[in-house]
Amino acid sequence: MAKIIECVPNISEGRNQQVIDEIVGIIKACPGVTFLDLSSDTSHNRSVLTFIGEPEPMENAVLAMTEAAIRLIDLRKHRGQHPRMGAVDVIPFIPIKEMDMQECVDFSKRVGNRLWQKYQLPVFLYEASATRPGRQNLADIRRGEFEGMTEKMTSEEWKPDYGDSLHPSAGAVAVGAREALIAFNINLSTSNVEVAKAIAKTIRTGGGGLSCVKALGIFLEERNLAQVSINMTNYKITPLYRVVELVKAEAKRWGVHVLGTEIVGLAPMDALVDSAEYYLQIENFNKETQVLEKHLL
Amino acid sequence: MAKIIECVPNISEGRNQQVIDEIVGIIKACPGVTFLDLSSDTSHNRSVLTFIGEPEPMENAVLAMTEAAIRLIDLRKHRGQHPRMGAVDVIPFIPIKEMDMQECVDFSKRVGNRLWQKYQLPVFLYEASATRPGRQNLADIRRGEFEGMTEKMTSEEWKPDYGDSLHPSAGAVAVGAREALIAFNINLSTSNVEVAKAIAKTIRTGGGGLSCVKALGIFLEERNLAQVSINMTNYKITPLYRVVELVKAEAKRWGVHVLGTEIVGLAPMDALVDSAEYYLQIENFNKETQVLEKHLL
């Protein structure tokens, strides 16, 4: 049985298709990795790539991708809606098969160290790989962004885990192991973004809401509706159905209902099976043995 | 990419554990097949086995299993609640991976032919492998059971597809390719079996209900409740959630609700993902590309 890791790096280019294509092409050309998804956002000027592979091919692909991003993306000229600190802004690794979180943490540290050694790109270890409290959360590491990072890194608190000075054009990168993240949006039967914002505030972890849920209220211009935009950082702790049911309950206060939802990119099978199990009220279901495909993986 | 077939044979022994163990052991000892599930019913005096493998190992395992069942099970002495016509009563093949239904039909015919050639066991091709109308349905083939089969087979209509005379102790077998079947039970908040029977009648295919649904109302003595016991013969046509929602709607007429459900044995991932998609109201979901594990199969 092979170990499989998923990698979902975010690169700071969402507009120049030639640059995006070249970086994607380099990953696709790496033997032993399978490219699964590209999602670019022009207003963010940022792309999310998804690929999977065994540890050694994965390491090679991440190095090749980073080399290309450093060569092709200059943060000094980068503008976009989304906060960023590097040409490759973040490199999350998710253990998919035959690998536990600790092994994936070790893998992320090996790759992080090589990124500094090989390309002089300073690395902050984050999420499960974080080496001190206050570094689990990417937003905390990235605060100040590329432009403020040189000064931030002079403090002992924000010394990178690998490296000591910012890369002049490519900035810094966060590398770490984490659970699969599900990008999940819930569309509401209102165009009033304030309703989405109020609901987002009540369901997210910070607001007395659910664990492992990040949520924002946004307005979707093309559909003239308000959306609760959610990152579920651990579907094993907080399942999809619980978020949907809580949003439905909170929406009632506003006389609003759920029009539909979206999963952006990929979701693990178990996240969907958990919700089927809940809604179908299946008793004593063993998802490790009773889902046929589990025996084929 | 390897072709994978699932086989779910029913053998006419559900009481003598030694015989069951020997037959299961013979399948487990076959290289290249993975044994997934055994479910024996003493009142039926019948066992359902589930295993998967590539075509060639699968063919060998089915031959080895049949040889053992012929040697160990004597239909002349068999008594049980469930209708049966053979020591191995039915051998369904389900195309799981890299194989379409027609290829699985061809496979079932090759295996069926060998069962007659090698063991003088007459074979009726059924379901997608049926060679004439009226032979898709196992119940029609089996009507008359072991005891009536010698006479039934003398008519032109019921001449076996392979072979011409009943095996003296092992009877006959139905062999065919079909879609995955899901054994799905719905427990009701009543001990009145008449309610379960009435609901079963309204939801099943014959009663103006849903396509590809077989249903019976039964009384579960150990839990003192009524259950709608369902075989879903094609979850791609009639999904799980539709059956649950229709049972809920029909149950209302009796002031009854659904306590819970059970999946007996295995279910394909897609059957569960379909229901998650429905209940979570996921828009534009592509289950071929957006479920991570699809890329690992």
Interface residues (C-beta under 8 A of the other chain):
Chain A: I4 E6 T34 L36 D37 I52 I96 K97 A180 N187 L240 Y241 V244 V258 L259 G260 T261 E262 I263 G265 L266 A267 P268 M269 L272 V273 S275 A276 E277 Y279 L280 Q281 I282 E283 N284 F285 T289 Q290 V291 L292 E293 H295 L296 L297
Chain B: I4 E6 T34 L36 D37 I52 I96 K97 A180 N187 L240 Y241 V244 V258 L259 G260 T261 E262 I263 G265 L266 A267 P268 M269 L272 V273 S275 A276 E277 Y279 L280 Q281 I282 E283 N284 F285 T289 Q290 V291 L292 E293 H295 L296 L297
